Structure formats: structure tokens, C-alpha cells
Amino acid sequence: MNIKKTIIITFATMTLLLGFSKADNTYADQVEFEDSIVRAAETGLQSMVHIHSGIGSGGTGFYITPNTILTNEHVIRDAKEEDVQIELQNGKLCKVTYGQKDANVDLAILRTDCSGTELNLSNQKLRLAQSVVVVGNPQLFDKTVTRGGVSSLNRYGIYFQIDAKANYGSSGSPVLNSSGELIGVISKKAKEVDYVVMAIKADEVQKFLWRSGVQDKTIESNDEG
């Protein structure tokens, strides 16, 4: 075998090996990403509660501190405080008291003696098409997980749009990034159109928590215009 043939064969072999290596790395990256999505869902489920308001299908909430739950204002808007209960992951029902409510951003605070695992707010900027995980109680189907992506960074000032599935009962559901951090709160969906869902931005959530005295730190705005 002459030198030229040897060089060609060696080059072809190296190219083949590099191709296998890149394929292996791509597969490993995909597996790692899928694992992160699963972990994010598990984190959300640990924090999520089902809100029974005595009106309609109720809604979803989640722990933002060990004894403080965040949900949508419209979930409890017409409900009497004494009629509202939260259902924990183990099925236990707990009474709540109302904290601050703000219809303008559709957020409300519920306080309870039943402690839970809190979610952490993300300090990362929202990115178009980034993956999201939503956990909630759509149509009374507890502990439902859906996933999708960010469809638009800005809708009506305080919202961003996602394409993860949501239905009645999903209101107040946390929207998480692949690290299991809170990036938004489900507020509304387009009527008669699936996969057009509005979530309240994390920085609007933070401002509300600051006004409510729940937290006193701020995060970098996720608003990209």
C-alpha cells in the first residue's frame, strides 16, 4: 500500500470516528436535556397545590415561601375566604387566609399553616422558543404536566405567550424553565384556540411579591419588548 492510499484510509477512518463522536455527544445532550425537563416537572409538582374555591373548577397555586401560596386573583375573586381550601399532593386539605390581591396583574396571595416546598424565581432573561414546563389541575385532573415553548416574549405588557396546553383549572399554574425555576404564572388562554396561553412575567410576579411584603429582592426584567 502506497503512502497516498494510507493517508486517504487514515483520513476516512478519522472522519468516521469523529462522526460517531459527534452523534454520541448529540444523543447525550438530548438525554441530559430530557432529564432536566423531568426534574423541572418533579420540582413543580412538589410545590403545586389544587385550590378549591367552591366556585367552578377552582384553580392551581404553588408555594412561593414555605407558608405562602401564589395564584391568580380571578381564581378566588368571587369566593369567600372561609370556603377556600388548598389540597396538597398527599390529598390533605388545608384552610387559608387571604393576603394581598391585585386584579391588574391577576395575582393573589394565600397564607396557610400547611408548609410546602417553595419555587425559586428565575433571574434569567426569557428567550423566544425556549422550553417550558407547566404543572396544574386542568379540568380537575390533578398533577397534570404539559410542556411547550415560548411563542412570544411580550403580550399586553405583563404577559408572555406559550404553547403549552392549558384549560380551566390551569389558572395559577407555575410556568418553569428547564432548571425548574419559575418564569411565569398561567393567567388566561385564547377562547376556542388551543396552545395560545398567556403567562404573567416573572418580573411582574416579583414586583407583586415585593409590594405584598412576601419578598424584598428584585430580579432582572425578562421583558424583551
Secondary structure as GFF3:
##gff-version 3
##sequence-region A 1 225
A	DSSP	alpha_helix	3	47	.	.	.	ID=ss1
A	DSSP	beta_strand	48	52	.	.	.	ID=ss2
A	DSSP	beta_strand	59	65	.	.	.	ID=ss3
A	DSSP	beta_strand	68	71	.	.	.	ID=ss4
A	DSSP	alpha_helix	73	76	.	.	.	ID=ss5
A	DSSP	three_ten_helix	81	83	.	.	.	ID=ss6
A	DSSP	beta_strand	85	87	.	.	.	ID=ss7
A	DSSP	beta_strand	93	95	.	.	.	ID=ss8
A	DSSP	beta_strand	97	102	.	.	.	ID=ss9
A	DSSP	beta_strand	107	111	.	.	.	ID=ss10
A	DSSP	beta_strand	131	136	.	.	.	ID=ss11
A	DSSP	three_ten_helix	138	140	.	.	.	ID=ss12
A	DSSP	beta_strand	144	155	.	.	.	ID=ss13
A	DSSP	beta_strand	159	162	.	.	.	ID=ss14
A	DSSP	beta_strand	174	176	.	.	.	ID=ss15
A	DSSP	beta_strand	182	189	.	.	.	ID=ss16
A	DSSP	beta_strand	197	201	.	.	.	ID=ss17
A	DSSP	alpha_helix	202	212	.	.	.	ID=ss18
###
